[in-house]
Amino acid sequence: MIRIGWLISRMILARFLPILIGLTIFVLTLEIVTYAREILALENGTAIIFKYLLARAPATLATFLPMSLLLGLLLTLTELSYRNELTAIWAMGISPLRVILTLAPLALLCGVLHFALVDRAVPTAAPTLRTWGIADYGEKKLKIGERDPLWLRSGGDIIRAASASADSRRLEDVVIFKRDELGLLTEQVFAASATLEETGWKLQNSVTYKVDGSAPVRATTERYAGEARPAEAGYRSGDPEEMTISDLSYFVANDGFGIRPDYVYRTWWHKRLTPLAVSLVMIALCVPLATRFRRGGGLGWLFAAGVGLGFTFFVLDGIATSVGELGFVSPWLAAWLPVLLFTCLALYLLGRAERV
């Protein structure tokens, strides 16, 4: 059985990789042709084209990897069915569950590759792409910390800084709005700068105004024991799809730094783990379907059913993520609902699959 699993896995890989690479090259070629003038304007010479390809490749590969795996799996199953090799496998008494288990290492390999792309490669390339500002990154081209103000929340207090250092440990032109438990303003502190230290923020050249109308209090240095921890300048755009899982944890722990609600980052934290399960779910769906087409008949229906289920999964996944970002459902449910639903469907199909 191990040998059969290895042969089927090799067949899937032989179809999966060319599909993935072909789709990636096709999409990136169209993008380069469309934005050739903007790309060449970044740097003299054609070397910038290859740099752009290298930066854009991880996101494109991550987008098409699940569908490429599904297509590679369906092509393999239809070929095995057409040559009556699936019939021989079922006739040997090998159940669909055993086939799924033998393909589990392949699913794990694809899941780890997908996770590495979305959690490491995409976040690494994102700052460069935002700086270039080409295609859909034109709207994401931000220079926060230079011109745009930074807003933070520290308990009930609101903090505004005109600019920040690259590591966000030093803020310039700071205004702190201190509020009571009811949210009413009690003090307003203006400071030329604020430096993050172990015991809190060190304010320099501060002026404090109180709502009771008393005289302002001036100080050369002052301590502010707030809990605010600003996001680093490179991540302050708050795009969770371009963050590592550690970055998402950092944003969740700090309530999103006021950029977006924390449940947005919680949703994407859970979603970051789903690639490890999606590949196995795809295999668990398609193998039971193949038991209905044992002698080469109805292969078109097998392929159409598999593609239809895959397309439905990805549409539902996008809808669930959007619902989670809006806060309508729990973040973990929004991220895992498509996987859970299609796992139940796979178990149902597996339960109805014939055993020979």
VEXMARLUM-40275 format. One record per residue: x, y, z of N, C-alpha, C in turn; residue in one letter. Coordinates in steps of 0.001 Angstrom, whole numbers, plus 500000, padded with zeros to 6 digits. Example, Ala and Ser with C-alpha at 12.3 -4.5 7.8 and 13.67 -1.06 7.14 Angstrom:
<nodes>
      nxx      nyy      nzz     caxx     cayy     cazz      cxx      cyy      czz   r
   513190   494310   507800   512300   495500   507800   513200   496700   507800   a
   512850   497750   507080   513670   498940   507140   512900   500030   507870   s
</nodes>
This chain:
<nodes>
      nxx      nyy      nzz     caxx     cayy     cazz      cxx      cyy      czz   r
   500823   498794   500000   500000   500000   500000   500864   501266   500000   m
   502006   501161   500673   502906   502313   500686   503406   502608   499275   i
   503701   501533   498508   504182   501733   497142   503097   502365   496276   r
   501852   501915   496455   500745   502497   495685   500579   503974   496036   i
   500640   504275   497325   500530   505675   497736   501635   506533   497147   g
   502857   506008   497115   503976   506757   496548   503775   506989   495048   w
   503290   505955   494327   503080   506098   492882   501994   507129   492590   l
   500890   507078   493368   499819   508055   493150   500300   509455   493500   i
   501049   509590   494588   501575   510905   494980   502497   511461   493905   s
   503322   510598   493325   504226   511049   492270   503450   511507   491042   r
   502368   510790   490722   501536   511204   489594   500886   512565   489856   m
   500413   512765   491080   499785   514051   491419   500802   515183   491332   i
   501995   514949   491885   503034   515975   491834   503436   516305   490404   l
   503473   515292   489539   503863   515511   488150   502862   516369   487398   a
   501635   516460   487902   500619   517310   487278   500420   518611   488052   r
   500547   518514   489372   500332   519680   490221   501375   520775   489981   f
   502639   520404   489953   503706   521404   489810   503654   522132   488465   l
   503497   521426   487318   503393   522173   486050   502183   523101   485994   p
   501062   522674   486564   499873   523537   486581   500138   524785   487402   i
   500718   524602   488590   501006   525738   489470   501989   526705   488832   l
   503074   526176   488301   504092   527039   487693   503551   527706   486435   i
   502792   526961   485640   502230   527528   484414   501255   528658   484691   g
   500362   528452   485659   499413   529512   486004   500136   530745   486544   l
   501148   530517   487369   501898   531643   487948   502601   532441   486863   t
   503269   531755   485949   503974   532446   484863   502991   533203   483977   i
   501851   532596   483687   500851   533236   482832   500332   534525   483460   f
   499974   534461   484735   499426   535639   485424   500484   536733   485554   v
   501705   536360   485926   502752   537358   486088   503143   537984   484746   l
   503102   537196   483681   503401   537752   482356   502371   538798   481962   t
   501097   538505   482198   500048   539490   481909   500245   540758   482733   l
   500627   540594   483992   500818   541753   484860   501997   542605   484395   e
   503065   541952   483993   504234   542697   483528   503922   543446   482237   i
   503198   542800   481322   502825   543470   480078   501933   544675   480367   v
   501023   544529   481324   500090   545607   481644   500796   546795   482296   t
   501733   546504   483197   502382   547577   483971   503856   547732   483604   y
   504222   547396   482373   505631   547437   481961   506222   548834   482115   a
   505475   549858   481741   506010   551213   481816   506301   551608   483262   r
   505387   551299   484182   505608   551645   485584   506759   550850   486187   e
   506895   549584   485785   507974   548756   486323   509330   549262   485850   i
   509429   549566   484567   510704   550039   484022   511067   551418   484553   l
   510073   552167   485001   510354   553497   485549   510998   553415   486934   a
   510929   552262   487578   511520   552110   488904   513039   552103   488861   l
   513578   551559   487793   515033   551363   487724   515439   551183   486272   e
   516585   551707   485914   517081   551548   484553   517518   550107   484306   n
   517175   549593   483144   517560   548229   482812   516431   547253   483007   g
   516581   546088   482387   515547   545050   482461   515643   544210   483728   t
   516695   544427   484538   516834   543631   485762   515673   543865   486716   a
   515041   545041   486647   513927   545340   487539   512736   544429   487267   i
   512612   543956   486026   511521   543045   485696   511660   541743   486481   i
   512879   541224   486546   513107   539983   487289   512948   540209   488795   f
   513331   541380   489266   513107   541700   490675   511616   541760   490981   k
   510862   542342   490066   509410   542430   490266   508783   541034   490236   y
   509242   540196   489301   508749   538820   489245   509012   538086   490548   l
   510217   538262   491072   510591   537583   492305   509744   538061   493480   l
   509415   539351   493497   508614   539890   494598   507155   539474   494506   a
   506634   539364   493294   505218   539048   493108   504934   537550   493107   r
   505961   536741   492855   505750   535303   492721   505153   534647   493963   a
   505618   534961   495196   505050   534259   496361   503543   534399   496491   p
   503015   535618   496334   501570   535821   496473   500812   535091   495377   a
   501349   535101   494156   500676   534411   493053   500694   532900   493262   t
   501836   532380   493693   501921   530940   493975   500953   530540   495084   l
   500878   531348   496136   499978   531040   497246   498517   531068   496803   a
   498180   531955   495879   496804   532058   495409   496371   530820   494635   t
   497256   530317   493777   496879   529223   492882   497274   527844   493393   f
   497979   527771   494502   498426   526455   494975   497277   525502   495311   l
   496264   525920   496084   495191   524958   496392   494444   524476   495154   p
   494111   525381   494243   493394   524972   493043   494269   524103   492145   m
   495571   524383   492087   496470   523555   491278   496549   522142   491841   s
   496590   522025   493157   496588   520705   493781   495301   519960   493457   l
   494184   520658   493523   492901   520031   493209   492877   519541   491764   l
   493332   520370   490835   493343   519973   489428   494294   518805   489198   l
   495464   518835   489828   496402   517731   489693   495831   516432   490237   g
   495120   516511   491353   494488   515328   491937   493396   514784   491035   l
   492555   515667   490485   491464   515220   489620   491999   514611   488323   l
   493026   515226   487757   493618   514660   486536   494182   513266   486797   l
   494807   513089   487951   495363   511783   488302   494264   510747   488479   t
   493217   511107   489193   492124   510158   489435   491400   509798   488149   l
   491173   510780   487279   490500   510474   486014   491364   509581   485128   t
   492676   509801   485145   493562   508946   484354   493583   507529   484902   e
   493646   507390   486225   493623   506061   486836   492296   505359   486566   l
   491208   506103   486593   489907   505509   486312   489793   505099   484849   s
   490291   505936   483962   490227   505641   482522   490993   504363   482193   y
   492107   504131   482872   492921   502939   482615   492525   501762   483509   r
   491389   501906   484217   490859   500856   485094   491807   500496   486237   n
   492743   501382   486555   493649   501105   487656   492972   501352   489002   e
   492023   502298   489035   491248   502476   490262   490426   501231   490571   l
   489897   500614   489513   489122   499381   489707   489983   498309   490358   t
   491245   498219   489910   492149   497233   490493   492447   497557   491956   a
   492579   498833   492260   492856   499233   493653   491699   498861   494555   i
   490454   499177   494104   489299   498836   494935   489142   497312   495025   w
   489453   496594   493922   489312   495132   493928   490290   494463   494884   a
   491386   495123   495187   492353   494579   496143   491876   494709   497584   m
   490712   495338   497765   490185   495517   499104   490699   496763   499799   g
   491344   497643   499033   491853   498885   499601   490723   499904   499648   i
   490403   500388   500809   489294   501324   500963   489733   502740   500609   s
   488780   503604   500264   489129   505017   500019   489833   505671   501200   p
   489475   505279   502437   490122   505857   503611   491609   505547   503626   l
   491980   504314   503249   493398   503956   503212   494139   504751   502144   r
   493466   504987   501020   494085   505789   499968   494328   507209   500478   v
   493331   507762   501174   493476   509122   501721   494636   509175   502706   i
   494750   508155   503563   495820   508137   504556   497191   508022   503901   l
   497276   507272   502806   498572   507159   502131   498954   508452   501417   t
   497944   509272   501072   498214   510560   500433   498374   511685   501449   l
   498208   511364   502737   498337   512395   503779   499707   513069   503788   a
   500823   512338   503593   502126   513041   503539   502194   514074   502420   p
   501604   513764   501265   501570   514741   500174   500749   515964   500577   l
   499613   515718   501230   498785   516835   501693   499536   517686   502704   a
   500279   517040   503596   501053   517782   504592   502148   518599   503920   l
   502808   518025   502929   503863   518737   502197   503306   519984   501514   l
   502174   519834   500842   501552   520980   500166   501078   522017   501179   c
   500549   521548   502316   500094   522470   503344   501235   523279   503938   g
   502363   522628   504192   503529   523333   504738   504060   524335   503716   v
   504096   523938   502432   504544   524855   501382   503628   526074   501295   l
   502316   525832   501353   501351   526940   501303   501520   527854   502508   h
   501691   527266   503678   501885   528067   504896   503159   528899   504805   f
   504240   528296   504285   505502   529027   504163   505362   530208   503210   a
   504591   530036   502146   504398   531127   501191   503642   532292   501826   l
   502497   531984   502483   501659   533063   503001   502207   533654   504295   v
   502987   532872   505054   503450   533361   506354   504866   533901   506319   d
   505643   533551   505319   507032   534003   505256   507333   534776   503982   r
   507077   534153   502843   507484   534768   501573   506675   536023   501257   a
   505343   535954   501409   504499   537110   501090   504806   538299   502009   v
   504872   538128   503340   505218   539278   504191   506606   539846   503906   p
   507544   539011   503496   508888   539501   503189   508882   540418   501971   t
   508087   540073   500972   508051   540859   499740   507128   542064   499826   a
   506182   542063   500766   505162   543118   500823   505721   544525   500989   a
   506682   544790   501902   507185   546166   502030   507773   546717   500735   p
   508494   545890   499994   509064   546336   498719   507970   546659   497717   t
   506966   545819   497652   505879   546051   496707   505088   547301   497073   l
   504901   547561   498373   504203   548777   498781   505018   550011   498420   r
   506331   549906   498518   507195   551037   498159   507115   551321   496658   t
   507093   550265   495868   506997   550447   494423   505626   550985   494020   w
   504580   550519   494681   503237   551034   494421   502693   550731   493037   g
   502910   549515   492542   502450   549121   491213   501252   548185   491354   i
   500347   548264   490364   499138   547432   490316   498284   547708   491550   a
   497834   546647   492235   496958   546847   493381   497688   547433   494581   d
   499007   547514   494524   499766   548130   495612   499837   549646   495464   y
   499285   550181   494386   499262   551627   494231   498488   552316   495337   g
   497412   551656   495813   496610   552236   496885   497216   551977   498260   e
   498195   551053   498330   498794   550708   499617   500109   551431   499858   k
   500503   552258   498912   501791   552931   499042   501702   553997   500132   k
   502146   553650   501305   502057   554541   502466   503440   554901   502961   l
   503568   556086   503490   504806   556518   504135   504486   556989   505544   k
   503864   556119   506271   503471   556443   507627   504718   556591   508483   i
   504722   557586   509358   505896   557893   510149   506640   559062   509563   g
   506289   559484   508323   506905   560643   507705   505901   561788   507614   e
   504727   561505   507085   503722   562564   506925   502408   562231   507639   r
   502024   560979   507643   500724   560609   508181   500767   560497   509698   d
   499764   560997   510400   499741   560873   511863   499463   559443   512295   p
   499882   559128   513495   499708   557804   514067   498810   557916   515285   l
   497757   557094   515322   496823   557106   516445   496952   555805   517217   w
   496980   555908   518546   497099   554757   519431   496050   554849   520535   l
   495786   553706   521146   494893   553669   522301   495650   553022   523459   r
   495579   553638   524618   496193   553103   525821   495140   553099   526920   s
   494489   551950   527104   493363   551908   528027   492260   552814   527534   g
   491874   553786   528324   490873   554747   527889   491464   555970   527216   g
   492797   556098   527236   493464   557262   526659   493653   557101   525150   d
   493688   558241   524466   493944   558288   523030   495241   559067   522813   i
   496115   558524   521974   497408   559156   521714   497533   559432   520220   i
   498019   560632   519911   498274   561009   518521   499727   561435   518401   r
   500426   560905   517374   501813   561290   517117   501929   561706   515658   a
   502651   562789   515421   502804   563284   514052   503713   562387   513234   a
   504701   561769   513868   505626   560896   513157   506258   559934   514153   s
   506955   558929   513603   507568   557915   514449   508849   557432   513801   a
   509743   556883   514616   510963   556289   514098   510632   554973   513410   s
   511622   554392   512735   511380   553163   511980   510919   552025   512872   a
   511473   551940   514102   511059   550881   515019   509919   551311   515935   d
   509424   552539   515729   508267   553071   516470   508514   553191   517972   s
   509758   553259   518387   510043   553437   519805   510225   554907   520179   r
   510201   555767   519194   510278   557202   519457   509217   557910   518618   r
   508363   558667   519297   507300   559408   518641   507595   560896   518722   l
   507201   561631   517692   507415   563073   517643   506076   563795   517642   e
   506084   564999   518267   504884   565846   518292   503681   565048   518792   d
   503727   564715   520080   502748   563809   520684   501666   564595   521421   v
   500422   564106   521286   499293   564647   522049   498600   563467   522725   v
   498439   563536   524056   497772   562483   524822   496461   563024   525368   i
   495372   562357   525028   494051   562727   525529   493687   561748   526640   f
   493807   562182   527887   493494   561327   529029   492004   561426   529340   k
   491387   560260   529524   489940   560214   529748   489627   559402   530992   r
   488472   559683   531583   488059   558931   532761   487301   557682   532336   d
   486728   556972   533319   486032   555723   533029   484812   555916   532146   e
   484238   557115   532157   483073   557401   531323   483458   557877   529931   l
   484759   558009   529686   485223   558462   528392   485307   559965   528256   g
   485159   560680   529362   485218   562139   529325   486668   562611   529466   l
   486997   563650   528728   488354   564175   528732   488674   564809   530086   l
   489814   564442   530677   490257   565006   531954   491528   565842   531799   t
   492449   565379   530956   493695   566106   530725   494094   565980   529251   e
   494886   566957   528823   495442   566920   527479   496930   567268   527591   q
   497771   566339   527181   499212   566501   527324   499845   566659   525950   v
   500602   567736   525783   501365   567967   524562   502842   567732   524879   f
   503524   566977   524033   504947   566709   524254   505681   566785   522922   a
   506911   567290   522974   507707   567371   521749   508080   565998   521237   a
   508294   565040   522153   508650   563679   521762   508318   562727   522890   s
   508266   561441   522565   508028   560391   523557   508905   559200   523185   a
   509616   558663   524164   510516   557536   523937   510051   556353   524777   t
   509931   555196   524149   509463   553997   524839   510587   553378   525653   l
   510350   553221   526972   511302   552575   527862   510601   551433   528578   e
   511334   550719   529417   510762   549553   530090   509606   549926   531005   e
   509680   551103   531637   508650   551510   532596   507536   552337   531960   t
   507566   552519   530664   506540   553308   529995   507158   554294   529031   g
   506459   555397   528810   506915   556402   527858   507548   557586   528591   w
   508665   558028   528076   509331   559208   528614   509008   560388   527708   k
   508247   561355   528255   507848   562537   527500   508860   563655   527715   l
   509153   564368   526669   510105   565472   526744   509420   566773   526337   q
   509724   567821   527125   509162   569156   526879   507627   569084   526774   n
   507034   568633   527864   505581   568427   527872   504850   569598   528521   s
   503606   569775   528099   502706   570773   528686   501376   570072   528930   v
   500883   570139   530177   499644   569450   530544   498552   570479   530833   t
   497401   570283   530171   496231   571140   530390   495132   570293   531013   y
   494497   570827   532066   493415   570125   532733   492085   570804   532421   k
   491021   570025   532510   489703   570548   532140   489160   571512   533190   v
   489745   571507   534393   489237   572404   535433   489696   573850   535227   d
   490502   574098   534189   490923   575462   533894   492119   575930   534672   g
   492767   575055   535433   493951   575449   536192   495113   575733   535243   s
   496139   576355   535782   497284   576746   534966   497968   575517   534375   a
   498444   575603   533155   499131   574456   532534   500410   574116   533272   p
   500737   572843   533295   501932   572340   533968   502962   571984   532898   v
   504123   572612   533018   505197   572368   532061   506285   571524   532719   r
   506868   570634   531929   507932   569776   532464   508928   569461   531358   a
   510198   569418   531745   511240   569057   530771   511140   567582   530413   t
   510953   566746   531443   510727   565308   531234   509564   564858   532103   t
   508814   563897   531621   507650   563392   532352   507421   561942   531949   e
   506899   561171   532898   506619   559762   532638   505144   559567   532326   r
   504892   558743   531333   503519   558354   531027   503488   556831   531017   y
   502826   556250   531998   502812   554793   532170   501694   554158   531357   a
   501583   554544   530120   500554   553960   529265   500970   552606   528722   g
   499985   551839   528283   500243   550499   527762   500335   550483   526240   e
   500303   551629   525612   500322   551680   524156   501651   551180   523610   a
   501576   550307   522612   502758   549823   521929   502491   549949   520430   r
   503085   550952   519774   502783   551165   518361   503353   550073   517482   p
   502664   549809   516386   503182   548863   515414   504384   549467   514723   a
   505313   548611   514286   506467   549106   513556   506000   549767   512262   e
   506763   550730   511811   506354   551547   510674   506061   550704   509442   a
   506823   549641   509233   506627   548815   508042   505321   548063   508024   g
   504717   547849   509191   503490   547081   509263   502290   547941   509617   y
   502452   549254   509673   501403   550083   510204   500222   550245   509257   r
   500349   549759   508016   499202   549801   507117   498118   548854   507594   s
   498500   547863   508416   497515   546984   509017   496910   545975   508073   g
   497616   545585   507007   497104   544578   506085   497388   543197   506651   d
   496414   542515   507234   496693   541239   507904   497122   540140   506949   p
   496673   540195   505686   497063   539151   504737   498541   539208   504396   e
   499223   540290   504766   500649   540440   504470   501496   540368   505733   e
   500947   539781   506795   501672   539665   508059   501993   538205   508348   m
   503068   538007   509093   503364   536672   509596   502436   536375   510771   t
   502400   535139   511188   501530   534779   512303   502017   535425   513596   i
   503327   535668   513724   503843   536370   514904   503437   537838   514879   s
   503429   538458   513682   502952   539841   513572   501481   539936   513940   d
   500695   538963   513489   499275   538957   513818   499066   538805   515314   l
   499864   537949   515945   499775   537801   517396   500111   539108   518095   s
   501100   539823   517567   501511   541120   518135   500375   542130   518034   y
   499690   542159   516896   498571   543078   516728   497387   542676   517609   f
   497126   541391   517722   496026   540925   518578   496291   541297   520029   v
   497529   541113   520475   497880   541423   521864   497765   542904   522171   a
   497845   543750   521140   497774   545199   521340   496511   545803   520741   n
   495457   544979   520633   494141   545444   520178   494194   546148   518828   d
   495085   545674   517962   495138   546207   516614   495725   547593   516501   g
   496264   548132   517612   496872   549468   517632   495914   550549   517139   f
   494628   550266   517178   493663   551256   516718   493569   551369   515208   g
   494323   550558   514468   494268   550607   513006   493018   549898   512516   i
   492806   548691   513020   491601   547920   512729   491184   547213   514007   r
   489930   546790   514105   489516   546052   515302   490330   544776   515473   p
   490523   544366   516716   491368   543204   516965   490797   541926   516367   d
   489446   541849   516186   488890   540614   515637   489282   540409   514173   y
   489671   541472   513481   490181   541311   512119   491468   540502   512147   v
   492363   540840   513065   493646   540150   513160   493479   538760   513775   y
   492493   538602   514653   492214   537268   515183   491720   536343   514079   r
   490873   536864   513206   490373   536067   512088   491516   535601   511198   t
   492421   536522   510869   493532   536159   510001   494556   535291   510721   w
   494664   535409   512047   495554   534512   512789   495098   533068   512637   w
   493799   532853   512797   493267   531499   512610   493359   531069   511148   h
   493079   531994   510250   493112   531662   508827   494518   531278   508376   k
   495528   531836   509027   496903   531521   508656   497211   530040   508855   r
   496488   529376   509751   496735   527961   510031   495943   527027   509125   l
   494931   527525   508443   494066   526659   507644   494768   525989   506461   t
   495815   526588   505835   496466   525865   504733   496975   524489   505109   p
   497288   524291   506384   497780   522987   506821   496702   521911   506718   l
   495426   522319   506661   494326   521354   506600   493628   521325   505249   a
   493721   522402   504480   492963   522508   503229   493362   521413   502243   v
   494650   521134   502103   495103   520123   501138   494534   518751   501463   s
   494523   518397   502746   493973   517102   503146   492471   517047   502888   l
   491763   518152   503099   490326   518194   502832   490054   517980   501348   v
   490882   518592   500467   490702   518409   499031   490859   516941   498640   m
   491869   516283   499188   492076   514860   498893   490932   514020   499437   i
   490481   514341   500655   489396   513582   501273   488080   513738   500520   a
   487909   514835   499796   486700   515026   498993   486749   514255   497680   l
   487903   514295   497026   487992   513761   495662   488101   512241   495615   c
   488808   511629   496565   488981   510177   496533   487651   509431   496653   v
   486751   509778   497593   485452   509085   497618   484640   509297   496342   p
   484765   510479   495727   484062   510704   494465   484521   509722   493392   l
   485808   509401   493397   486357   508522   492368   485814   507105   492463   a
   485283   506693   493631   484746   505333   493753   483491   505143   492924   t
   482860   506222   492496   481624   506113   491700   481922   505957   490215   r
   483182   506102   489838   483546   506021   488422   484663   504983   488281   f
   484262   503734   488304   485260   502672   488408   485764   502179   487065   r
   485005   502322   486055   485388   501700   484793   485522   502720   483675   r
   485975   503894   484025   486267   504890   483010   485083   505678   482536   g
   483888   505392   483043   482708   506116   482614   482455   507337   483470   g
   481880   508345   482857   481506   509537   483605   482668   510331   484136   g
   483819   510269   483430   484986   510984   483921   484774   512491   483888   l
   484008   512956   482901   483708   514379   482836   482948   514837   484056   g
   482009   513988   484517   481241   514326   485712   482131   514337   486952   w
   483071   513401   487016   484007   513379   488145   484812   514670   488194   l
   485351   515075   487050   486171   516274   487003   485336   517502   487326   f
   484119   517566   486741   483254   518722   486983   482833   518801   488446   a
   482523   517653   489053   482114   517644   490458   483258   518097   491355   a
   484467   517617   491066   485611   518016   491875   485911   519498   491761   g
   485896   520024   490521   486153   521454   490327   485050   522287   490979   v
   483807   521825   490846   482692   522546   491450   482814   522618   492963   g
   483181   521494   493588   483358   521490   495038   484515   522405   495453   l
   485618   522363   494688   486749   523226   495003   486408   524695   494864   g
   485707   525035   493788   485307   526426   493577   484373   526891   494689   f
   483425   526031   495074   482504   526375   496161   483259   526604   497471   t
   484274   525775   497720   485058   525919   498944   485746   527277   498990   f
   486387   527681   497888   487144   528928   497888   486223   530147   497947   f
   485045   530048   497330   484090   531147   497441   483596   531270   498880   v
   483245   530131   499485   482780   530139   500870   483876   530627   501806   l
   485119   530270   501520   486235   530719   502346   486377   532239   502297   d
   486228   532818   501104   486309   534272   500991   485168   534971   501714   g
   483960   534412   501594   482809   535007   502274   482972   534920   503790   i
   483405   533759   504277   483577   533573   505721   484631   534524   506278   a
   485718   534729   505525   486757   535653   505982   486220   537078   506065   t
   485441   537479   505067   484861   538825   505080   483908   539002   506248   s
   483113   537975   506531   482185   538044   507660   482957   538141   508974   v
   484078   537405   509069   484893   537484   510272   485529   538846   510444   g
   485966   539464   509332   486564   540795   509405   485548   541845   509831   e
   484278   541605   509536   483230   542543   509944   482777   542310   511383   l
   483231   541220   511981   482898   540951   513372   481540   540319   513578   g
   480938   539760   512508   479612   539166   512638   479654   537794   513313   f
   480767   537088   513188   480909   535774   513812   482251   535723   514526   v
   482431   534702   515318   483693   534527   516043   484840   534355   515048   s
   486018   534937   515328   487143   534821   514394   487523   533386   514052   p
   487565   532504   515045   487961   531125   514748   486926   530437   513876   w
   485651   530751   514075   484600   530146   513265   484669   530651   511824   l
   484927   531950   511656   485033   532510   510309   486182   531866   509543   a
   487286   531600   510222   488448   531026   509548   488288   529539   509259   a
   487670   528812   510177   487629   527357   510069   486305   526807   509562   w
   485275   527657   509421   483972   527147   508998   484021   526414   507663   l
   484638   526959   506589   484687   526210   505330   485383   524859   505482   p
   486470   524830   506252   487187   523571   506448   486314   522566   507188   v
   485605   523032   508214   484755   522130   508987   483592   521604   508152   l
   482952   522477   507371   481827   522051   506545   482256   521020   505501   l
   483371   521272   504838   483807   520350   503791   484438   519092   504382   f
   484926   519166   505607   485353   517945   506278   484160   517046   506555   t
   483067   517648   507005   481830   516875   507229   481328   516273   505923   c
   481391   517050   504830   480976   516534   503526   481869   515376   503090   l
   483176   515509   503328   484104   514436   502970   483811   513166   503771   a
   483508   513326   505059   483168   512159   505884   481875   511507   505408   l
   480915   512346   504980   479663   511788   504459   479907   510989   503181   y
   480691   511557   502259   480993   510847   501010   481800   509574   501292   l
   482689   509667   502252   483506   508496   502604   482645   507406   503209   l
   481642   507799   503997   480752   506815   504582   479887   506115   503553   g
   479567   506819   502465   478727   506222   501414   479531   505516   500330   r
   480842   505705   500365   481675   505060   499339   481598   503549   499484   a
   481551   502854   498359   481469   501405   498382   482794   500802   498815   e
   482737   499713   499523   483915   498961   499898   483874   497650   499110   r
   485011   497287   498520   485058   496059   497712   485912   495035   498447   v
</nodes>
